[in-house]
Amino acid sequence: MLRISRALFIIVTAFVSHSAAQGQLLSMEQAVNSAIEKYPTIQAQRAALSAFQAGASVVKDNRLPNVRLHDQIDVGTANGLSGSYFSMGMIVPTSGGRRPENRMDLTSGNIALATADWEVYNFGRFKAEDQLANADIAIGQAGLAREEFLLRQAVVGTYLDVLWRGRILQIESQNLARADTVSKIINNLVGNGIRPGLDSSLASVELSRARLNYYEIDEGLRRSFLQLAMLTGRTVNELVIDTTFHEQVLLSPPLDLHVGAGHPLLRYQASLLSRQQTEVELIRKTALPRVSLMTAAWARGTSLDLDNNFGPLGPGFGYSRTNFLVGLAATVNLVDFRRVKSRMQVQRWKVKEADTKLDFERMKLENTLAASDSVMSIMRQALRELPTAIRSAESAYQQRLSLYNNGIENILGLTDAMQLLTKVEKQAVDIQRRAVELRLQRAYATSDFDEFFSFFRRP
């Protein structure tokens, strides 16, 4: 059994030695960069940003002049009648003289038309549209930075989970080896009649419990590896993390960091607020008049003569008259001012909503930073106490084992000492984990990860 437990311990650490020799260790920063490069949500966010950038070109293209060319050749009747009507787009216009009777004689005609209209001035609406398009681009950029920030948090959290579970698995492996050693000693003593058979049963129970604990941690470690592989876009077989961890650095006071406006979460909320504020100006501009430059030129031919007599169809297919028209038009819809007033009221509430969300996000980050700083000193005291606790637990176990071998201690005292040692070792890992989490909270609140990554960088 001792040979098996040693093999299990080797499995926990084999990936480090094997990959270190080949230079294929994946550091925490490399894992983050790999995820940002390949993860689907980042790709989707980049596509969304490209769409915003393309939308700015669409806004500019919509301001180009409308230039239309039209030519038609017609054959039909020409019976005119006085009177006004709305065509509604369904009545075909006919130009011809008024006659006492309705005649079905055919006429030919040809008309060519070129028109252009260009909205040249609208009291700042174009500028407001440009500002809104730029605000959308800023949202896309801030959204990408926010997605990368949140993904970094997920990768770091999963990476740390793998690291801590690996350490706990190593402790369980050592505990399994101790339980195996104790079991062999007890079985030997029981076999020689020195110890009662109950001791052998209790040792077997302790050995089985150590195995079950090991299997449970091993299962969790494998799940964490799968999660990290998915985030970094690698297969589990090629995923090997760098277990470098400078524990002593945690004893040093942290750097003085603050929550800044450049934080990705604050930038995203600020860009949403800026977008809502920009739209207020655009809504106000939409009711103002629009000044347009309009031009038109057309040529026309007909088979009717000057007295509206029907002539041969052929001459009607040419052009006999030409005209042009240039004008400047100003258009305003007075009811739009009422509509704009209602829309402005709605938009102001949206601005208030975005402003409140920004303040709330800033408050959460500041509280996160304050909460981590408030317990940092206590956690450093706990870290300083760890070496003493581990040495004492190790010494107690060795003494109990020696006393048991000499027939002075019973099996319950020995198993208690072994369980206490394992508990203290796990507690040491848990305290280190909590200390690292506090530093990670500070990095999250300030978006400054350089100090945090330094705990895991190779010298």
C-alpha positions in Angstrom: 0.0 0.0 0.0 2.9 2.3 0.7 4.0 1.8 -2.8 0.6 2.8 -4.1 0.4 5.9 -2.1 3.8 7.0 -3.3 2.6 6.4 -6.8 -0.4 8.6 -6.2 1.8 11.4 -4.9 4.0 11.1 -8.0 0.8 11.6 -10.1 0.1 14.9 -8.4 3.6 16.3 -9.1 4.6 14.5 -12.2 3.2 17.0 -14.6 5.4 19.7 -13.0 8.7 17.8 -13.4 7.8 16.5 -16.9 6.8 19.8 -18.3 9.5 21.8 -16.6 12.0 19.7 -18.5 10.2 20.4 -21.8 9.5 24.1 -21.1 5.7 23.7 -21.6 4.4 25.0 -18.3 1.4 27.3 -18.5 1.7 30.2 -16.2 -1.3 32.1 -14.9 -0.7 35.1 -17.1 -0.3 32.8 -20.2 -3.6 31.2 -19.3 -5.3 34.6 -19.2 -3.8 35.6 -22.5 -4.7 32.3 -24.1 -8.4 32.7 -23.0 -8.6 36.3 -24.1 -7.3 35.3 -27.5 -9.6 32.3 -28.1 -12.6 32.4 -25.9 -15.9 32.7 -27.9 -17.4 35.6 -25.9 -14.4 37.7 -26.6 -14.7 37.0 -30.3 -18.4 37.9 -30.1 -17.6 41.2 -28.4 -15.0 42.1 -31.0 -17.5 41.4 -33.7 -20.0 43.7 -31.9 -17.3 46.4 -31.8 -16.7 46.0 -35.5 -20.4 46.4 -36.1 -20.5 49.7 -34.1 -17.5 51.0 -36.1 -19.2 50.0 -39.4 -22.4 51.7 -38.2 -20.5 55.0 -38.1 -19.9 54.7 -41.8 -23.6 54.0 -42.4 -24.5 57.2 -40.6 -22.1 59.2 -42.8 -23.4 57.5 -46.0 -26.9 58.4 -45.2 -26.0 62.1 -45.6 -24.9 61.8 -49.2 -27.1 63.6 -51.8 -29.9 61.6 -53.3 -29.3 61.5 -57.1 -32.0 59.8 -59.2 -32.1 59.2 -63.0 -35.3 58.2 -64.7 -36.3 57.6 -68.3 -39.5 56.1 -69.7 -41.1 55.6 -73.1 -44.9 55.4 -73.1 -47.8 54.7 -75.5 -51.4 55.3 -74.4 -54.4 57.6 -74.6 -54.5 61.3 -73.7 -57.9 62.3 -72.5 -57.7 65.2 -70.1 -60.3 66.5 -67.7 -60.2 69.4 -65.2 -60.3 68.8 -61.5 -58.0 68.2 -58.5 -57.3 64.9 -56.6 -54.8 63.1 -54.4 -53.1 60.5 -56.5 -52.3 58.3 -53.4 -49.7 56.6 -55.6 -52.4 54.6 -57.4 -53.8 57.0 -60.1 -51.8 57.1 -63.3 -51.4 60.7 -64.4 -52.3 61.7 -68.0 -51.4 64.9 -69.8 -53.6 65.8 -72.7 -56.2 68.4 -74.0 -59.8 68.5 -72.9 -62.2 67.3 -75.6 -66.0 66.9 -75.7 -65.7 63.2 -76.3 -63.5 60.4 -75.0 -61.2 59.1 -77.8 -59.1 55.9 -77.8 -56.5 57.2 -80.3 -52.9 56.4 -79.2 -50.2 58.9 -78.5 -46.5 58.3 -77.8 -44.3 60.1 -75.3 -40.8 60.1 -73.9 -39.6 61.7 -70.6 -36.2 61.7 -69.0 -35.7 63.0 -65.4 -32.7 63.7 -63.2 -33.2 64.9 -59.6 -31.0 65.6 -56.7 -31.7 66.6 -53.1 -29.3 67.1 -50.3 -29.9 68.0 -46.7 -27.2 70.6 -46.3 -28.1 72.0 -42.8 -30.1 70.9 -39.9 -28.9 73.0 -36.9 -26.5 70.4 -35.5 -28.4 67.1 -36.0 -25.5 65.7 -38.1 -23.0 66.5 -35.3 -25.3 64.9 -32.7 -25.6 61.8 -34.9 -21.8 61.6 -35.1 -21.5 61.9 -31.4 -24.1 59.1 -30.9 -22.2 56.9 -33.3 -18.9 57.5 -31.4 -20.7 56.8 -28.1 -21.8 53.4 -29.5 -18.2 52.7 -30.5 -17.0 53.7 -27.0 -19.6 51.2 -25.6 -18.2 48.5 -27.9 -14.7 49.2 -26.8 -15.6 49.4 -23.1 -17.7 46.2 -23.5 -14.7 44.4 -24.9 -12.5 45.5 -22.1 -15.2 44.5 -19.6 -15.5 41.1 -21.1 -11.8 40.6 -21.0 -11.7 41.7 -17.4 -14.4 39.3 -16.3 -12.8 36.5 -18.3 -9.5 37.2 -16.6 -11.2 36.8 -13.2 -12.7 33.5 -14.3 -9.4 32.1 -15.6 -7.5 33.3 -12.5 -10.2 31.8 -10.2 -10.1 28.4 -12.0 -6.3 28.4 -12.1 -6.1 29.0 -8.4 -8.7 26.3 -7.8 -6.5 23.8 -9.7 -3.5 25.0 -7.6 -5.2 24.7 -4.3 -6.8 21.4 -5.1 -3.4 20.1 -6.2 -1.9 21.1 -2.8 -4.8 19.5 -0.9 -4.4 16.3 -3.0 -0.7 16.3 -2.1 -1.6 16.6 1.6 -4.2 13.7 1.2 -1.5 11.7 -0.5 0.9 12.2 2.4 -1.9 11.4 4.9 -2.6 8.2 2.9 1.0 7.3 3.2 1.0 7.9 6.9 -2.2 5.8 7.3 -0.6 3.0 5.3 2.5 3.1 7.4 0.5 3.1 10.7 -1.7 0.2 9.4 1.4 -1.9 8.6 2.9 -1.3 12.0 -0.4 -2.1 13.8 -1.0 -5.2 11.8 2.5 -6.4 12.6 2.0 -5.7 16.3 -1.5 -7.4 16.3 0.0 -10.4 14.5 2.6 -10.8 17.2 0.0 -10.5 19.9 1.4 -7.3 21.3 -1.8 -5.2 20.4 -5.5 -6.2 20.4 -7.3 -7.0 17.2 -9.4 -3.8 17.6 -6.4 -1.7 16.8 -6.1 -3.4 13.4 -9.8 -2.7 12.7 -9.5 1.0 13.6 -6.3 1.3 11.5 -8.2 -0.2 8.5 -11.0 2.3 9.0 -8.5 5.2 9.1 -6.8 3.9 5.9 -10.1 3.6 4.1 -11.1 7.1 5.2 -7.8 8.5 3.9 -8.4 6.8 0.5 -11.9 8.2 0.2 -10.7 11.7 1.0 -8.0 11.3 -1.6 -10.5 10.2 -4.3 -12.9 13.0 -3.5 -10.2 15.7 -3.9 -8.8 14.0 -7.0 -12.3 14.2 -8.6 -12.6 17.9 -7.9 -9.1 18.5 -9.3 -10.0 16.8 -12.5 -13.1 18.9 -12.8 -11.1 22.1 -12.3 -8.6 21.0 -15.0 -11.5 20.5 -17.4 -12.8 23.9 -16.7 -9.4 25.6 -17.1 -8.9 23.7 -20.4 -12.2 24.9 -21.7 -11.4 28.5 -20.8 -7.9 28.5 -22.3 -8.9 26.5 -25.5 -6.5 23.6 -24.7 -7.0 19.9 -24.3 -6.7 18.4 -20.8 -3.8 16.3 -21.9 -1.6 19.3 -22.9 -2.7 21.5 -20.0 0.1 21.7 -17.4 0.1 24.6 -15.0 3.0 26.3 -13.4 2.8 25.7 -9.6 5.2 28.5 -8.7 3.9 30.4 -5.6 5.9 32.8 -3.5 4.2 32.3 -0.2 6.5 34.7 1.7 5.5 37.7 -0.4 2.0 37.5 1.2 3.6 38.6 4.5 4.6 42.0 2.9 2.2 44.9 3.2 0.2 45.4 -0.1 0.7 48.3 -2.4 -1.4 51.4 -1.9 -4.0 51.0 -4.7 -7.2 53.0 -5.4 -10.3 52.6 -7.5 -9.8 54.6 -10.7 -12.1 55.8 -13.4 -10.2 53.7 -15.9 -11.5 50.4 -14.3 -13.1 48.3 -17.1 -16.4 47.9 -15.1 -16.6 51.7 -14.5 -15.6 52.5 -18.1 -18.4 50.4 -19.4 -21.0 52.0 -17.1 -19.6 55.4 -17.9 -19.8 54.8 -21.7 -23.5 53.7 -21.2 -24.1 57.0 -19.3 -22.4 59.0 -22.0 -24.4 57.3 -24.7 -27.7 58.2 -23.0 -26.6 61.8 -22.5 -25.6 62.1 -26.1 -29.0 60.8 -27.2 -30.7 63.6 -25.3 -29.0 66.1 -27.6 -29.9 64.2 -30.7 -33.6 64.0 -29.7 -33.6 67.7 -29.1 -32.1 68.3 -32.6 -34.6 66.1 -34.4 -37.5 68.7 -34.2 -35.4 71.6 -35.6 -35.9 72.6 -39.3 -34.0 70.9 -42.1 -32.6 72.9 -45.0 -32.2 71.0 -48.3 -30.8 71.9 -51.7 -32.9 70.5 -54.6 -32.2 70.3 -58.3 -34.0 68.7 -61.2 -33.7 68.6 -65.0 -36.0 66.8 -67.4 -36.6 66.4 -71.1 -39.9 65.4 -72.7 -41.4 64.5 -76.1 -44.9 63.7 -77.3 -46.8 62.8 -80.5 -49.5 65.5 -79.8 -49.0 68.7 -81.7 -49.5 72.2 -80.2 -53.3 72.0 -80.8 -53.5 68.6 -79.0 -54.1 66.8 -82.3 -53.0 63.2 -82.6 -50.0 62.7 -84.8 -47.7 59.8 -85.9 -46.3 57.9 -82.9 -42.7 58.0 -84.0 -41.9 61.7 -83.3 -43.2 61.2 -79.7 -40.2 59.0 -78.8 -37.7 61.9 -79.1 -37.3 65.0 -76.9 -38.8 68.3 -77.8 -38.8 70.2 -74.5 -36.2 70.6 -71.7 -36.4 72.2 -68.3 -34.4 72.6 -65.1 -35.2 73.7 -61.6 -33.0 74.7 -58.6 -34.4 75.4 -55.2 -33.7 75.7 -51.4 -36.3 74.2 -49.1 -36.7 74.4 -45.3 -38.9 71.8 -43.7 -40.2 71.7 -40.1 -42.9 69.6 -38.5 -44.5 71.7 -35.7 -45.9 68.6 -33.9 -42.4 67.2 -33.6 -41.7 69.7 -30.8 -44.4 68.0 -28.7 -43.1 64.6 -29.6 -39.5 65.7 -28.7 -40.7 67.0 -25.3 -42.1 63.5 -24.4 -39.0 61.7 -25.7 -36.7 64.0 -23.7 -38.6 63.2 -20.5 -38.1 59.5 -21.1 -34.5 59.9 -22.0 -33.7 61.9 -18.9 -34.9 59.0 -16.8 -32.6 56.7 -18.8 -29.7 59.1 -18.0 -30.6 58.9 -14.3 -30.7 55.1 -14.4 -27.3 54.9 -16.1 -25.8 57.4 -13.6 -27.2 55.5 -10.7 -25.7 52.2 -12.0 -22.3 53.9 -12.4 -22.3 55.2 -8.8 -23.4 51.7 -7.6 -20.6 50.0 -9.5 -18.1 52.4 -8.1 -19.4 51.9 -4.6 -19.2 48.1 -4.9 -15.5 48.3 -6.0 -14.6 50.7 -3.3 -16.3 48.4 -0.7 -14.5 45.4 -2.1 -11.2 47.2 -1.7 -12.0 48.4 1.8 -13.2 44.9 2.9 -10.0 43.3 1.7 -7.8 45.9 3.3 -9.6 45.7 6.6 -8.7 42.0 7.2 -5.3 42.0 5.5 -3.3 42.5 8.6 -5.1 39.7 10.5 -4.5 37.4 7.6 -0.8 38.2 7.7 -0.7 37.3 11.4 -2.3 33.9 10.6 0.3 33.3 7.9 3.1 33.9 10.4 1.6 31.4 12.7 1.5 28.6 10.1 5.1 27.3 10.4 4.7 26.9 14.2 1.4 25.1 13.9 2.7 22.6 11.3 5.9 21.9 13.2 3.9 21.3 16.4 1.4 19.0 14.7 4.2 17.0 13.0 6.0 16.7 16.3 2.9 15.5 18.1 2.3 12.9 15.5 5.8 11.6 15.7 5.7 11.4 19.5 2.4 9.6 19.5 3.7 7.1 17.0 6.8 6.5 19.1 4.7 6.1 22.3 2.4 3.7 20.5 5.3 1.6 19.3 6.5 1.4 22.9 3.1 0.3 24.2 2.4 3.6 26.1 -0.2 5.3 23.7 -3.4 3.7 22.4 -4.6 3.6 18.8 -7.1 6.5 19.4 -4.4 8.9 20.5 -2.3 8.0 17.5 -5.2 8.4 15.0 -6.1 11.7 16.6 -2.5 13.0 16.2 -2.5 11.9 12.5 -5.9 13.6 11.8 -4.7 16.7 13.6 -1.6 16.9 11.4 -3.7 16.5 8.3 -6.1 19.1 9.5 -3.4 21.6 10.3 -1.8 21.1 6.9 -5.1 21.7 5.1 -5.8 24.7 7.3 -2.4 26.1 6.2 -3.5 25.8 2.6 -6.9 27.3 3.4 -5.3 30.3 5.0 -2.9 30.8 2.1 -5.9 30.6 -0.2 -7.9 33.2 1.7 -4.8 35.5 1.8 -4.5 35.1 -2.0 -8.2 35.8 -2.5 -7.8 39.0 -0.6 -5.0 40.1 -2.9 -7.2 39.0 -5.9 -10.1 41.1 -4.5 -7.8 44.2 -4.4 -6.7 43.5 -8.0 -10.3 43.1 -9.0 -11.3 46.4 -7.3 -8.5 48.4 -8.8 -7.9 46.5 -12.1 -4.2 46.4 -11.2 -3.0 42.8 -11.5 0.7 43.3 -11.7 1.3 42.8 -8.0 -1.0 39.8 -7.9 0.6 38.0 -10.8 4.1 38.6 -9.2 3.1 36.0 -6.5 3.1 33.3 -9.2 5.9 34.4 -11.6 9.1 32.4 -11.9 12.2 34.2 -10.7 
